[in-house]
Amino acid sequence: MKSEFKLIARIARSAGRAKRDVIVGIGDDAAVLRFSAREDVVVTTDSLVEGTHFERGWLTPHEIGWRLAAANLSDIAAMGAEPKYALVSLMLPRAVSGKQAEAIQRGAVEHLGRHDTSVVGGNIASTNGPLTVDMTLIGTCARGQAWTRRARKGDAIVLAGTIGAAAAGVVALKKGKLGGAAVLRAYKHPVPRIDVARALRGNAAIHGAIDISDGLSSDLIHVCEASGVGCEVDAAGLPIPRAVREFCAKRRIDPVRFALHAGEDYALLLSVASQRAREVCRILTDAGVPATVIGIFTGSAGVFGILHKGRVYRFKAQGWDHFTR
């Protein structure tokens, strides 16, 4: 069975050699283009597809638009950039009314507006398939300052945000059972970490970053593989909210395993110069963002371990992959 990430790699190869003004191309959270001497342009796109990312019974049209904006804003944040302009496209089945389509657009516009970002165009089309909403988001950063999926041996692994809550919300919605207001809110109204990018922009201690919406295990391994390093995570440091621990306890699920592989949380993972990791966490905490050192990048390429209850266990990428579900 094909893998989403192997397919992306094949597409990147088939795209051929990039132009000189392409600083970061296919394979990161966003592309980085250089059109001026002062700024780089950061461009990303993401889609939500009914039946794959959500069910219409789970979300109001407004919440669908909100989540679409969150997915794209999170990618811009992972590059350390500032969002500016968006294009929104709606592929609408006949069962979706004009009023509902307007509510989707309004949800996206309202969320983007919180970050001083404008919708400047897009497209509307009918479809015989599922409801599909798509956004292209354009941002900027200072020349050469975009974060990429890189880490150095000895860097601290800093997690900005919390993990597990949105995935718990999805489990509750799938099973048609109450999951608690906190986990449902985490899924329906995720918080992209634009505040992290703003607080740390230009900070030389940040060596790289990634949005972990596909799950901590998968996205951490993406960084390791891109950088030729390994990692060791301390389970005791994982920022798992009380609501998630309670959710797991009721279902007799190990909260560490659940949070390690859970997706849908728009937290950011940062590779940070180890001697400045506490300083970075303090800056983020002062900005109102939960921030925790959860481990270290090691020189053992291909070795991914987690210290849990006195033992180190190897783990694999078990987060979201479109083609292995």
N, C-alpha and C positions, 0 to 999 in steps of 0.2 A: 504494500500500500504506500502511495506517495506521501511524503511529508511536506507540510506547508513551507518549512524553512529550506528544505532541499529544492523545492520548486522555485522559491524566491532566488536562490543562488543560481539556478539554471537560467532564470529570466535575466538576472543581472549579467551573466556571461553573454547571452544572446543579444543584449542591448548594445554591445560593442563598446568601443572606447569613447569615453565621455569628452565633451568639449573642455577647453582649458578653464572656462568659468564655472565648471561643476566642481565644487570643493569636496562635497560629500554626496555620493550618488546612492544607487539602490542598495538597501540592506540595513539602513539605520532607521531611527524613528522618523526622520524627515530628511529631505535633500537640502543642501546648502549651495547657493549660487552666488557668485561674486559679480556684481554689476557696477560697483563703485569702489573708490579708494577708501571709503570710511565704513561702509556697512556691507554685511552679507545678508542675502535674502534666504529665508528658511521656509520650505514649502512641504506640506504633508497632505495626505488624503486618507479618509477612512469611511467605511460604510457600515450600516446596520441593516441586517436582512432578517425579516420575519421568519421564524422557524429555526433560525441559526443563532441569532443574538438575543432575540426576545420573542415573546408571544404577545399578540395584541391585547389579550385578556390581562396581562401583567401590568401594562403601562397605559396611562392616558396618552393621547396624541402629544400633548404638551411635554410629557416626560420623555417620549421618544426623541423629540427635538432636543431636549436638554441633554440626554445621554449622547446624542450624535455630536453636539458641541463639546461635551466633556472628553470624548475619545480623541478628538482632534486637538483640543487645547492641551491635553496631557502630552501628546507627542511634541508639540511646540515647546512645552515646559522642559521636556527631557533633553532638548537641545540648548537650554539656557537662553531661549529667545523670547521676544515679546510679540504676541499675536497682533495682527493689524486688520486683515481683510479676509472675507470668506466667500466662497461660492457654494450654494446649496442646491442639490438636485434631488427630486422626488420621483420615484417610479411607483405609480399609484394603481392598484387593482380597482376594478369597478366598485367594489364594496366600500372603498374609502371615499367619503363625501368631501366636497369642497371645504366645508366647515372644519372637518378633521384635518385636511391638508394644511389649512391656515393655522390650525393649532400646533401642528408639528413645526411649521416654520416659526411661529411665535416662540415656541419653547427654545429653539436654537438661537433666535435673535436675542431673547432675554438673557440667556446664559452668556452669549458672546458679549453682550452689552456690559455685563459686570466687569469685563476685562478690556473695555474701551475698544472693542472690535466690531467692525461693520460688515454686514452682508452686502456685497456689491453686485451679485448676479447669481446665475445658476441655470437650472433647467427643470422642466416638468414633462413627464411622459407617462402614458398609460402602459400597463403590463398585464399579461395573463398569468404572471407568476406572483411571487410574494411581494408584499410591501417592502420596498428598499429605499433607504435614504442615504445620501452620500454628501460629504463635504470636502472641499479643498480649502485648506487654511494657510494663509501666507503671513509670515512674521519676519522680523529682522533681529539681528544682533550685531555687535561691533565686529569689525573685520577680524577674522581669525579666532574669534572667541566662542564659536559654537562648541557645545559639548558633544562628544561622540561616545560610542560604546567601547571605551578603552579603560584599562586598569593596569597598574604596575605592581610587580611583586612587592609585597609589604604594605600596599595601600589598605586602609581601613574600609570596610563595607558599611556605609551609612544608609539607613532606610529612613526616608522622609515621608511620614504618613503612617497608617496602620494597615494591617492585612487580615483578610478572612471574612470581614463583615459582608461585603457585597456577594461573595460566593455563598455565604450562609443564606442570604436573602433569596438567591436563585434556587437553592435547594428547597426552601420553604414554599416558594411560588410553584415550583414543579410538582411538589407533593400536595399542593392545595391546603397546606396547614399554616397556621400562624407561626411566624418566626420571630416576632418581637419587632417593635417599631424601629429600633436602631439598625438592625440588619436589613430590613426592607428599605429604609431611607438610604442606606449606603448603596444599595443597588439602583434605586430609582433616581436619586439625586447625588451622584458621585461628585467629588471635589477634585478637579485637576489642580496640580501643584504649581500653578503659575507663580504663587507666592514664593516658592522655593527658588525658582529661576531669578526672580527679582531680588531676593535677599542675598543671593550668592553670585550674581552676575559680576564677572571680572575677577572673581576670587581665585587666585593661582593655586589654592589647595585642592580645587576640584579638577581631577584628572579625566573624569568621564561620568556618564550618566545613562540611565535607561528607564523608560516607563515600564512598570511591571504589571500591566493589565493582563498579560497572558499567564501570570503566575510567577511567584518568586523563583521557584526552581528552574523554570524554563528561561526566564530572562536573565537571571544571574549566570547561567551557563552560556547564554549568548555572549555576555561580556567576556567571560573567561575564554571562550573559543576565539573571539575576535582579538584577544590580547595575548594568547599563548600562556595563560596562567591557570592555576587551580584556585580553590577557595575552601575555607573552613568556616562554617557558620556555628554560632553558639545559640542553641535553641532557647536558652534562658533569656536571651536578649531580644527575641522576636516580639514586636509590638502587636500582640494579639489582644483586642479589646475584650473587656469582661463579657459583653453580650455574646461574643463568639465562643468564649470558653463555656458559658452557660448553655449555648446552643449545642455545642459538642458533647457536654456532659449529659444532656437529656437524651442524646442519641448514641451514647457510648462510643464516641469518635475521639481519636487522639487529636487534640487541638493543634499540636505542633505539625503533625503530618497534614492535617487539613489546611492550615495556613500556608505551609511551605508550597503546596501545589495549587492553592486556590487562585483563581483569576478574578477579573472584574474590578479590582481595587486600583484606583489610579494613583498609587504611591510612586515615588521615584527612588531608585537605587543609585547611590553615588559612590564612585571610587575617590577616596580622599587621602591626601598625604597623611600618614599615620600620626605624625607629631602634631597635626592640626585638627584631628578628628573631633576632639572635645570642643574646640573653639567653634567649628562649623556647626556642631549640634547646638551649642549655646546661641549662635546667631539665629538658627532656625527656631529654636524654642522662644526666643525673644520676639520673633515674627509671628508667633502663634501656631507654629507647625511642629507636631510631634516628631522628634528625630532621635534615632538610636543607632549606636554602633552594634552591628549584629555579627561581625566576624572580620576576616582578613583574607586578602588575596594572596595566594602562596605561589611558590615557584614550581609546584608540581602540576604541570599542564595536564589536563584531562582528569584530574582527581578532585572530586567534589564531595566534601564531607560535612556532616553536621554533628556537633557534640550534643548529645541528648541523654540525660540521666547517667552521666559518667562514662558513656561510651561514644565513640565516633562511628557513625554509620555513613556509608556511601549513599548518595542519592542521584537520581537521573532526572532529566527534564520530563515532568509529568503535568505541566500546565496545559493551557489551551493550544491546540493545533487543529486547524480547519480540516485537515485530511487524515487525521488519525482518531477521529471521534465516531 
